[in-house]
Amino acid sequence: MKRESTRFFTRFLLLSVLSVLNIAICLSIVTLGTFFSILAVILAVGNVFFLLYMVVKAIRIFIRHLLDKDRKKFEFLYIINILLSLAVTGLYLFFYFIIIMGIMIVLLPFLA
């Protein structure tokens, strides 16, 4: 069971690095035209959904660890997995919220 939490931790760290690369790729291809702008939005939304899936998976693994009757001791790596996945997903969502608010501020005079 401990191997599963370690495997999740390494996968999530890899996903965090890929999320940062996804931001850089999305920002670089958004200037290439309409099709690439749509592709960048699809990549960003897909990354958010995948991060939310990883949060749910971390919570599921933690609950399964709590309900396991054969465990000898409590592993704190399960809590670290939940906190790390929530923090990374929260920061990622906050980053995109700030970008959307910046776009809305620029477009606000044209919407009225």
C-alpha positions in Angstrom: 0.0 0.0 0.0 2.9 2.3 0.7 4.2 1.8 -2.8 1.0 3.2 -4.2 1.4 6.5 -2.3 5.0 6.8 -3.4 4.1 6.1 -7.0 1.2 8.7 -6.8 3.7 11.3 -5.3 6.2 10.8 -8.1 3.5 10.9 -10.8 2.0 14.1 -9.4 5.4 15.8 -9.2 5.9 14.9 -12.9 2.4 16.2 -13.7 3.3 19.5 -11.9 6.4 20.0 -14.0 4.3 19.2 -17.1 1.7 21.7 -16.0 4.3 24.4 -15.9 5.5 23.4 -19.3 1.9 23.4 -20.5 1.5 27.1 -19.3 4.6 28.0 -21.3 3.5 26.2 -24.4 0.0 27.7 -24.2 1.3 31.2 -23.8 3.7 30.7 -26.7 1.2 29.2 -29.2 -1.6 31.6 -28.4 0.0 34.3 -30.5 0.1 32.1 -33.7 -3.5 32.5 -34.7 -7.1 31.5 -34.0 -6.6 27.8 -34.3 -3.7 27.7 -32.0 -5.5 29.9 -29.5 -8.3 27.4 -29.4 -5.8 24.6 -29.1 -4.1 26.4 -26.2 -7.5 26.8 -24.4 -8.2 23.1 -24.9 -4.8 22.2 -23.5 -5.3 24.4 -20.5 -8.8 23.1 -19.7 -7.6 19.5 -20.2 -4.8 20.1 -17.8 -7.2 21.5 -15.2 -9.5 18.5 -15.5 -6.5 16.1 -15.2 -5.3 18.0 -12.0 -8.8 17.7 -10.5 -8.8 14.0 -11.3 -5.5 13.6 -9.5 -7.0 15.4 -6.4 -9.9 13.0 -6.4 -7.6 10.1 -6.8 -5.4 11.3 -3.9 -8.5 11.5 -1.7 -9.6 8.0 -2.8 -6.2 6.5 -2.0 -6.3 8.2 1.4 -9.7 6.9 2.3 -8.8 3.4 1.1 -5.7 3.7 3.4 -7.9 4.7 6.4 -10.3 1.9 5.8 -7.5 -0.7 5.4 -7.6 -3.1 8.4 -4.3 -4.7 7.6 -2.2 -1.5 8.0 0.3 -1.5 10.8 0.8 2.3 11.1 -0.5 5.5 9.6 1.5 6.8 6.6 1.8 10.6 6.4 2.6 10.5 2.7 -1.1 10.1 2.0 -1.9 13.4 3.7 1.1 15.0 1.9 -0.3 13.7 -1.4 -3.7 15.3 -0.7 -2.2 18.6 0.4 0.2 18.8 -2.5 -2.4 18.0 -5.1 -4.8 20.5 -3.6 -2.1 23.2 -3.5 -0.9 22.7 -7.0 -4.4 22.5 -8.4 -5.4 25.6 -6.4 -2.4 27.6 -7.6 -3.1 26.5 -11.2 -6.7 27.5 -11.0 -5.8 30.8 -9.3 -3.3 31.6 -12.1 -5.9 31.1 -14.8 -8.5 33.0 -12.8 -6.1 36.0 -12.7 -5.5 35.7 -16.5 -9.3 35.6 -17.1 -9.8 38.6 -14.8 -7.1 40.5 -16.7 -8.8 39.8 -20.0 -12.2 40.9 -18.6 -10.7 44.2 -17.4 -9.3 44.9 -20.8 -12.6 43.9 -22.5 -14.8 45.7 -20.0 -15.1 49.1 -21.9 -16.1 47.2 -25.0 -18.8 45.2 -23.3 -20.8 48.2 -22.2 
